[in-house]
Amino acid sequence: FCSIHYNSAANEAAHGMEVFHRSWNTESKVLARHTHDRMKAETGIHSRGVKGDKEVLGFYLGVLSSNHKTNKKCLTEGAFLSNKEDAFAVNDPVYNTDLSYGIFAGLCETLGVEPLQKTSSAVELLVDDFTELTDSWVGMTQQSIAMETPTSDGMALLLTTEADESGVLRTGGMCWKDYEVSALMRSLDGPPATYGLIARCSDNNPNSTIGYVLSFDETTKTATLYASLGDVNEMVALKRMVLPEEELAQWNELSIRCANDEVMASVNGVALEALEMNSAALLSIQEQMQFGKVGLFLNGSKSGTKVVVDQFSVEPLTEPCP
């Protein structure tokens, strides 16, 4: 018997998971220990330990009553809903999958049976071939062209702005929470351009984008990672870098890596440096950007700005999310 709970406390700093057993009951304690150890191993969350109810609380928990027909009984507390970081994890389907599998595996271990392996949806490539993309193109045209590329396959994707607006591609639908999106990009047949990548983008409307935007300006050789919070005028700069002269290349490799609640960005392998920002603002941004689409963008100052792209890829770092 396992009673499954989330926790709460007046002290918002209280966090982590814990498992209770019936005090001075060996079988209950064994189940609690196995369940605790597997929960911790699967989630990596802070542990508050394995505890006897009467010893710690001063009273017996009703759900661990001595009236049960089994002594194999415990109560799990998965995280504190009163703690911002724990509550953020609880809202994550991946965390809940890991937590529930940990409880299941702990029960199996106590019963002496081998747990089934944790399963997930089949991982499919989000982007396979540029010529087969049927996703959302806004403000620009795209076509495959033959040209010399770093990958030596002789083909690249040509993006051209249609009007005096930014061009955007979003692909992949609702995708993984944790992934790395990358591409090799450069301007073509014209003045230097501004271009970049999008991660965790939640809207197909370029005037209402919530997501991370890595922008590279060829003119100033400046790369900036923005958090776009729903309005083109509400862009928060998170990280920035002026690319050293020796790092400049004809083709620039851009990358955004989303892992847990950390977002990293780089150009040609050089990581952008974080700008000063208060923790409350960062938490607010993280809460809005858990999942979303990936994509490319092209900021054309005039109609006809051209950028070519090679090796646009998305690599999942965790299981797909619903």
Rosetta blueprint (number, residue, H / E / L):
1 F L
2 C E
3 S E
4 I E
5 H E
6 Y E
7 N E
8 S L
9 A L
10 A L
11 N L
12 E L
13 A L
14 A L
15 H L
16 G L
17 M E
18 E E
19 V E
20 F E
21 H E
22 R L
23 S L
24 W L
25 N L
26 T H
27 E H
28 S H
29 K H
30 V H
31 L H
32 A H
33 R H
34 H H
35 T H
36 H H
37 D H
38 R H
39 M H
40 K H
41 A H
42 E H
43 T H
44 G L
45 I L
46 H L
47 S E
48 R E
49 G E
50 V E
51 K E
52 G E
53 D H
54 K H
55 E H
56 V H
57 L H
58 G L
59 F L
60 Y L
61 L L
62 G H
63 V H
64 L H
65 S L
66 S L
67 N L
68 H L
69 K L
70 T L
71 N L
72 K L
73 K L
74 C E
75 L E
76 T E
77 E E
78 G E
79 A E
80 F E
81 L L
82 S L
83 N L
84 K H
85 E H
86 D H
87 A H
88 F H
89 A H
90 V H
91 N L
92 D L
93 P H
94 V H
95 Y H
96 N H
97 T H
98 D H
99 L H
100 S H
101 Y H
102 G H
103 I H
104 F H
105 A H
106 G H
107 L H
108 C H
109 E H
110 T H
111 L H
112 G L
113 V L
114 E L
115 P L
116 L L
117 Q L
118 K L
119 T L
120 S L
121 S L
122 A L
123 V L
124 E L
125 L L
126 L L
127 V L
128 D L
129 D L
130 F H
131 T H
132 E H
133 L L
134 T L
135 D L
136 S E
137 W E
138 V E
139 G L
140 M E
141 T E
142 Q E
143 Q E
144 S E
145 I E
146 A E
147 M L
148 E L
149 T L
150 P L
151 T L
152 S L
153 D L
154 G L
155 M E
156 A E
157 L E
158 L E
159 L E
160 T E
161 T E
162 E L
163 A L
164 D L
165 E L
166 S E
167 G E
168 V E
169 L E
170 R E
171 T E
172 G L
173 G L
174 M L
175 C L
176 W L
177 K L
178 D L
179 Y E
180 E E
181 V E
182 S E
183 A E
184 L E
185 M E
186 R E
187 S E
188 L L
189 D L
190 G L
191 P L
192 P L
193 A L
194 T E
195 Y E
196 G E
197 L E
198 I E
199 A E
200 R E
201 C E
202 S L
203 D L
204 N L
205 N L
206 P L
207 N L
208 S L
209 T L
210 I E
211 G E
212 Y E
213 V E
214 L E
215 S E
216 F E
217 D E
218 E L
219 T L
220 T L
221 K L
222 T E
223 A E
224 T E
225 L E
226 Y E
227 A E
228 S E
229 L E
230 G L
231 D L
232 V L
233 N L
234 E L
235 M E
236 V E
237 A E
238 L E
239 K E
240 R E
241 M E
242 V E
243 L L
244 P L
245 E H
246 E H
247 E H
248 L L
249 A L
250 Q L
251 W L
252 N E
253 E E
254 L E
255 S E
256 I E
257 R E
258 C E
259 A E
260 N L
261 D L
262 E E
263 V E
264 M E
265 A E
266 S E
267 V E
268 N L
269 G L
270 V E
271 A E
272 L L
273 E E
274 A E
275 L L
276 E L
277 M L
278 N L
279 S H
280 A H
281 A H
282 L H
283 L H
284 S H
285 I H
286 Q H
287 E H
288 Q H
289 M L
290 Q L
291 F L
292 G L
293 K E
294 V E
295 G E
296 L E
297 F E
298 L E
299 N E
300 G L
301 S L
302 K L
303 S L
304 G L
305 T L
306 K E
307 V E
308 V E
309 V E
310 D E
311 Q E
312 F E
313 S E
314 V E
315 E E
316 P E
317 L L
318 T L
319 E L
320 P L
321 C L
322 P L
